[in-house]
Amino acid sequence: MANNQTEQEYEQAWRQDHLQEQARQAAEQLRYSHDMVAESRRERDEAAAAGDWETARMANSDVATYEQQVRDLTPQQPPQMSQHDINFLQRKQAFREKYGAAGDATIRAAHLRAVLPRNPNATSTTHPMTYGHGTQIGTPAYYQAVQQEMETNGHLMGTPYDANTDLPGWKEIAHANNPGRTPAEKEQNFLAWWRYGKSTGKIG
């Protein structure tokens, strides 16, 4: 048992080091691409000033290539959160309180993996942040993918995730605490109770 635990810890440490190295390489590539954009612009402008239009054209093509690399390597800003996003994060309250900023970083990584396009040709050497589940933000498949990534890879980022620590959603509360023969009836009864509470001021 001890040997198996040691092997698992070694495997987890190796994977985490591998991910960190890949992130470092991506950051270095981004810096290099920025430098090459500036260098290619300088060569283009100097060639154009000298009347060497063939060299200027080639340098301008390099500018476009490196600018595209910069766009590809620059992390995208997350969109404004919807109510569904807020509800999802609220259910992860225990996880976020336990790990703080590291927990939020794990959720962001899971988000990126959820929305990145699929790559059927990916192997163990393919950078994990270059492909993902190919889901659309806000869809049930998206939240399922984020959940799956947290469960599967959270420990690799030093933040093991246990779905049992999630706060229950309103449907789970409705199913557990409301009368009704079917889940749909329980949800309708819960919504009726909630609306009554809001209208009477008993629920803030």
DRENKOLZA-719172 format. One record per residue (C-alpha): x, y negated, z negated. Coordinates in steps of 0.001 Angstrom, whole numbers. Example, Ala and Ser with C-alpha at 12.3 -4.5 7.8 and 13.67 -1.06 7.14 Angstrom:
2
REC       x       y       z
REC   12300    4500   -7800
REC   13670    1060   -7140
// end
This chain:
204
REC       x       y       z
REC       0       0       0
REC    2836   -2364    -906
REC    4591   -1631    2392
REC    1405   -2337    4351
REC     935   -5622    2503
REC    4540   -6602    3181
REC    4125   -5819    6891
REC     912   -7866    7051
REC    2570  -10811    5319
REC    5517  -10567    7699
REC    3190  -10427   10704
REC    1224  -13445    9476
REC    4405  -15414    8818
REC    5757  -14525   12263
REC    2545  -15601   13979
REC    2443  -18871   12067
REC    6077  -19583   12976
REC    5278  -18725   16585
REC    2326  -21155   16649
REC    4415  -23884   15042
REC    7203  -23356   17582
REC    4729  -23544   20443
REC    3289  -26769   18992
REC    6814  -28203   18700
REC    7579  -27277   22312
REC    4314  -28892   23467
REC    5208  -32089   21584
REC    8686  -32116   23176
REC    7159  -31588   26621
REC    4787  -34496   26002
REC    7685  -36786   25060
REC    9632  -35631   28119
REC    6650  -36319   30397
REC    6281  -39826   28955
REC    9993  -40479   29594
REC    9748  -39162   33146
REC    6750  -41395   33887
REC    8834  -44411   32922
REC   11900  -43143   34855
REC    9883  -42344   37990
REC    8235  -45768   37915
REC   11651  -47405   37643
REC   12976  -45388   40626
REC    9859  -46200   42649
REC   10058  -49919   41971
REC   13807  -50094   42660
REC   13419  -48156   45905
REC   10535  -50355   47022
REC   12552  -53498   46242
REC   15396  -52113   48355
REC   13068  -51268   51237
REC   13609  -47491   50822
REC    9985  -46544   51291
REC   10577  -42801   51622
REC   12257  -42657   48204
REC    9572  -44949   46773
REC    6845  -42642   48100
REC    8486  -39571   46556
REC    9016  -41340   43237
REC    5401  -42496   43224
REC    4323  -38875   43699
REC    6459  -37964   40682
REC    4724  -40689   38670
REC    1336  -39121   39420
REC    2624  -35645   38519
REC    4052  -36688   35157
REC    1028  -38843   34321
REC   -1154  -35769   34849
REC    1144  -33775   32552
REC     734  -36456   29890
REC   -3063  -36264   30200
REC   -3004  -32471   30002
REC    -772  -32431   26922
REC   -2447  -35279   25024
REC   -5006  -34021   22448
REC   -8493  -35204   23271
REC  -10317  -37414   20781
REC  -13238  -35537   19244
REC  -16671  -36810   20319
REC  -19035  -38477   17876
REC  -20544  -35869   15587
REC  -24162  -34854   16026
REC  -26457  -33887   13148
REC  -25770  -30236   13998
REC  -22028  -30898   13622
REC  -22599  -32586   10270
REC  -24742  -29681    9078
REC  -22061  -27213   10187
REC  -19354  -29087    8261
REC  -21552  -29412    5183
REC  -21915  -25654    5080
REC  -18108  -25424    5023
REC  -17929  -27647    1923
REC  -16254  -25018    -317
REC  -13617  -24255    2342
REC  -12879  -27946    2935
REC  -12670  -28732    -776
REC  -10326  -25793   -1364
REC   -7837  -26619    1416
REC   -8367  -30344    1943
REC   -6659  -31758    5049
REC   -5294  -28319    5964
REC   -8840  -26961    6060
REC   -9980  -29793    8330
REC   -6982  -29095   10595
REC   -8095  -25463   10840
REC  -11610  -26538   11822
REC  -10197  -28909   14469
REC   -8044  -26108   15904
REC  -11093  -23827   15973
REC  -13032  -26581   17784
REC  -10323  -26880   20441
REC  -10213  -23134   20992
REC  -14000  -23086   21270
REC  -14124  -25660   24086
REC  -10936  -24856   26032
REC  -11620  -22932   29280
REC  -11290  -19172   29380
REC   -8183  -17520   30808
REC   -8762  -13871   31760
REC   -5054  -13531   32546
REC   -3849  -14669   29109
REC   -1302  -12457   27345
REC     393  -12489   23947
REC    2956  -14952   25345
REC     347  -17428   26637
REC     167  -20583   24526
REC   -3006  -20108   22414
REC   -3957  -23778   22723
REC   -4091  -23653   26534
REC   -7211  -21470   26751
REC  -10233  -20562   24660
REC  -13908  -19588   24708
REC  -15117  -22067   27324
REC  -18209  -23136   25376
REC  -20055  -26445   25496
REC  -20096  -28592   22363
REC  -23370  -28432   20454
REC  -24565  -25099   21840
REC  -25130  -21999   19655
REC  -22222  -20334   21479
REC  -19967  -23242   20486
REC  -20693  -22919   16767
REC  -20322  -19149   16971
REC  -16921  -19592   18626
REC  -15746  -22067   15969
REC  -16914  -19658   13265
REC  -15126  -16753   14949
REC  -11882  -18718   15286
REC  -11960  -19700   11621
REC  -12563  -16103   10544
REC   -9922  -14668   12876
REC   -7138  -17242   12736
REC   -7682  -19305    9597
REC   -5077  -17280    7678
REC   -2478  -18040   10363
REC   -2702  -21694    9386
REC   -2455  -20920    5679
REC   -6198  -21383    5128
REC   -7920  -17973    4919
REC  -11634  -18447    5559
REC  -14415  -16391    3981
REC  -17855  -16949    5516
REC  -19434  -15860    2223
REC  -18347  -19196     726
REC  -20545  -21156    3156
REC  -23488  -23058    1748
REC  -26763  -21598    3036
REC  -28522  -23358    5886
REC  -32168  -24363    5700
REC  -33299  -21209    7506
REC  -31507  -18968    5024
REC  -33114  -20928    2169
REC  -36513  -20643    3862
REC  -36190  -16888    4366
REC  -35170  -16323     757
REC  -37594  -18599   -1079
REC  -40791  -19046     937
REC  -43899  -16903    1419
REC  -44641  -15451    4817
REC  -44617  -12142    6598
REC  -42145  -13095    9323
REC  -39041  -15344    9446
REC  -40984  -17790   11648
REC  -43786  -18062    9065
REC  -41256  -18588    6268
REC  -39598  -21373    8264
REC  -42947  -23041    8999
REC  -43896  -22913    5309
REC  -40533  -24378    4337
REC  -40870  -27216    6862
REC  -44393  -27959    5642
REC  -43108  -28104    2045
REC  -40189  -30329    3092
REC  -42411  -32735    5034
REC  -44790  -32963    2084
REC  -41890  -33700    -244
REC  -40596  -36446    2062
REC  -44026  -38041    2457
REC  -44643  -38107   -1304
REC  -41157  -39285   -2175
REC  -40283  -36120   -4080
REC  -37443  -35468   -1623
REC  -35000  -38296    -942
// end
